[in-house]
Amino acid sequence: MALVHRAQKGDGAAFAELVAAHYDMIYRTAYRWCGERSDAEDVAQEVCIKLATAVAGFDGRARFESWLYRVTLNAVRDLQRARVRRGRQVAALAEVSPAAAPPDQEDAAATSQLWRAVRALPEKQRDAVLLIYAEEMTHAAAAEIMGCREATVSWHVFEARKTLRGLL
């Protein structure tokens, strides 16, 4: 928290340290939501740029990491909305993470199809599923990031499962 306070006061070295400490989390989150490395890199860079001014607005009511997840998810949504406005679809062909890829091609195809379907879910359902299953967060941590109650996260996950059963 001291690092955040120093960055809020304009300490450039503290800001650089803050970005370095959280860049992997920002990139990983963007990658899981976008599904493409180049998009994740664009989002991560955008978040780091936004962070320079947005850190001043961090009020400490939530954990910094939870707040940063929200900033990152908003940047992902901005990218996706921009693509839709231009009439292009975001292709979600990448695996959730290279280490999680099953060795069997059939399993890899099924996993890829599942995560494509997850990325096509309504926003709140997609966010809940990705936070719980891809980021391996608790429902409480996901609720903090999503800005809702834990029961609401559970409901979104339940609804997502019903939707996914119909899609797959």
Summary of the structure (lengths in Angstrom):
residues: 168
radius of gyration: 16.7
end to end distance: 43.8
largest distance: 52.6
contacts: 473
relative contact order: 0.10
helix: 77%
strand: 0%
